[in-house]
């Protein structure tokens, strides 16, 4: 069954810039809190948000609605981009021989879980882990609160900044 998000992604695959703008408007409010939770700083989260939607524009033709909703597709991209950035930043800042064990995999999954976009083995692993982990329980509450705030009162300033930057970036890279 076609979904509004899936229809937008298909239109994006055909080069429809207006569909991209509608897709961004529809999903940035869900993606930004997830990215901010993972990255931890607003400026970095805005950069990752731009990367996520740029990749969505470029990779729209690869979207397969049989594998999941457009929401799950964009949130998975967001989690991957944010986690990659976090690893790059931590890798650059970590001293050699640092034996710190990261709790990050479950914490980032919690953010995707909060919006209902986690599936398969990751869903099963997280649901088994959650009852035993106060850190992940707190991260889930934090993600749910951020999502609730984003849905009720989205901060339009970052959306305008990010969208204008994205539009300029995409238009500058598109052939005439």
C-alpha positions as CSV (number, residue, x, y, z in Angstrom):
1,X,0.0,0.0,0.0
2,X,1.5,3.4,-1.0
3,X,2.2,5.8,1.8
4,X,2.6,9.6,1.6
5,X,6.3,9.3,2.5
6,X,6.9,6.5,0.0
7,X,5.2,8.6,-2.7
8,X,7.5,11.5,-1.9
9,X,10.6,9.3,-2.1
10,X,9.6,8.0,-5.4
11,X,9.0,11.5,-6.7
12,X,12.4,12.5,-5.3
13,X,13.9,9.6,-7.3
14,X,12.5,11.3,-10.4
15,X,14.2,14.6,-9.5
16,X,11.2,16.4,-8.1
17,X,12.6,19.1,-5.9
18,X,9.2,20.1,-4.5
19,X,8.8,16.5,-3.3
20,X,12.1,16.8,-1.6
21,X,11.1,20.0,0.2
22,X,7.8,18.3,1.4
23,X,9.8,15.2,2.5
24,X,12.2,17.4,4.5
25,X,9.3,19.3,6.1
26,X,7.6,16.1,7.0
27,X,10.6,14.2,8.5
28,X,13.1,16.7,9.7
29,X,11.1,17.1,12.9
30,X,11.6,13.4,13.6
31,X,15.2,13.1,12.4
32,X,16.6,16.1,14.2
33,X,15.9,15.0,17.8
34,X,17.4,11.5,17.0
35,X,20.5,13.1,15.5
36,X,20.9,15.6,18.4
37,X,20.6,12.8,20.9
38,X,23.3,10.8,19.2
39,X,25.7,13.6,18.3
40,X,25.2,15.6,21.5
41,X,25.7,19.1,20.1
42,X,23.3,21.3,18.1
43,X,25.8,22.5,15.4
44,X,27.0,18.9,14.7
45,X,23.4,17.7,14.6
46,X,22.5,20.3,12.0
47,X,25.4,19.2,9.9
48,X,24.3,15.6,10.2
49,X,20.7,16.5,9.4
50,X,21.9,18.1,6.1
51,X,24.0,15.0,5.3
52,X,21.0,12.7,6.0
53,X,18.7,14.6,3.7
54,X,21.4,15.0,1.0
55,X,21.9,11.2,1.1
56,X,18.2,10.7,0.9
57,X,18.0,12.9,-2.2
58,X,20.8,11.1,-3.9
59,X,19.7,7.6,-2.8
60,X,16.0,8.0,-3.3
61,X,16.0,5.6,-6.2
62,X,17.3,2.8,-4.0
63,X,14.3,3.1,-1.6
64,X,12.3,-0.1,-1.4
65,X,8.9,0.2,0.2
66,X,8.8,-3.6,0.7
67,X,11.6,-3.3,3.2
68,X,10.0,-0.6,5.4
69,X,8.3,2.7,5.6
70,X,9.9,6.0,4.4
71,X,10.0,7.0,8.1
72,X,12.0,3.9,9.0
73,X,14.2,4.5,5.9
74,X,15.1,8.1,6.8
75,X,15.6,7.3,10.5
76,X,17.9,4.4,9.7
77,X,19.9,6.8,7.5
78,X,19.9,9.3,10.3
79,X,21.1,6.9,12.9
80,X,23.9,5.6,10.6
81,X,25.1,9.1,9.7
82,X,25.0,10.3,13.3
83,X,26.8,7.3,14.6
84,X,29.4,7.6,11.9
85,X,30.0,11.2,12.9
86,X,30.1,10.3,16.6
87,X,32.7,7.6,16.0
88,X,34.8,9.9,13.8
89,X,34.7,12.6,16.5
90,X,35.4,10.2,19.3
91,X,38.1,8.5,17.3
92,X,39.9,11.8,16.7
93,X,39.6,12.8,20.4
94,X,40.3,9.4,22.1
95,X,43.9,8.9,23.4
96,X,45.7,5.8,22.1
97,X,45.0,2.8,24.2
98,X,41.7,4.1,25.6
99,X,39.9,1.0,27.0
100,X,36.6,2.8,27.5
101,X,33.7,0.4,26.7
102,X,31.0,2.3,24.8
103,X,27.3,1.9,25.7
104,X,26.5,3.9,22.6
105,X,25.0,1.1,20.4
106,X,22.0,0.6,22.7
107,X,21.6,4.3,23.4
108,X,21.4,5.1,19.7
109,X,18.9,2.2,19.2
110,X,16.8,3.6,22.0
111,X,16.2,6.9,20.0
112,X,15.1,4.9,16.9
113,X,12.9,2.7,19.2
114,X,11.2,5.8,20.6
115,X,9.8,6.7,17.3
116,X,8.7,3.1,16.5
117,X,11.1,2.6,13.7
118,X,13.3,-0.2,15.1
119,X,12.8,-3.7,13.6
120,X,14.1,-7.2,13.5
121,X,17.1,-8.4,15.6
122,X,17.9,-4.9,16.8
123,X,14.4,-4.6,18.2
124,X,14.5,-7.9,19.9
125,X,18.0,-7.2,21.4
126,X,16.9,-3.8,22.7
127,X,13.7,-5.1,24.2
128,X,15.6,-7.8,26.0
129,X,18.2,-5.2,27.2
130,X,15.9,-2.4,28.3
131,X,14.5,-3.9,31.5
132,X,18.0,-4.5,32.9
133,X,19.6,-1.1,32.0
134,X,18.9,2.1,33.8
135,X,21.1,4.0,31.4
136,X,19.0,2.9,28.4
137,X,15.7,3.5,30.3
138,X,16.8,7.0,31.0
139,X,17.9,7.5,27.3
140,X,14.4,6.2,26.2
141,X,12.6,8.7,28.5
142,X,14.9,11.4,27.1
143,X,14.2,10.4,23.5
144,X,10.5,10.2,24.1
145,X,10.5,13.7,25.8
146,X,12.5,15.2,22.9
147,X,10.1,13.6,20.3
148,X,7.1,15.0,22.2
149,X,8.6,18.5,22.4
150,X,9.6,18.4,18.7
151,X,6.0,17.4,17.7
152,X,4.3,19.9,19.9
153,X,6.6,22.9,19.5
154,X,9.2,22.4,16.8
155,X,12.1,24.9,16.9
156,X,11.6,26.4,13.5
157,X,14.9,28.3,13.5
158,X,17.0,25.2,12.9
159,X,14.5,23.9,10.3
160,X,14.8,27.1,8.3
161,X,18.5,27.3,8.5
162,X,19.0,23.6,7.6
163,X,16.4,23.6,4.8
164,X,17.8,26.7,3.2
165,X,21.3,25.2,3.4
166,X,20.1,21.9,2.0
167,X,18.2,23.5,-0.9
168,X,21.3,25.6,-1.8
169,X,23.5,22.5,-1.6
170,X,21.2,20.3,-3.7
171,X,20.4,22.9,-6.3
172,X,24.2,23.7,-6.7
173,X,24.9,20.0,-7.3
174,X,22.1,19.3,-9.7
175,X,22.6,19.4,-13.4
176,X,20.6,22.2,-15.1
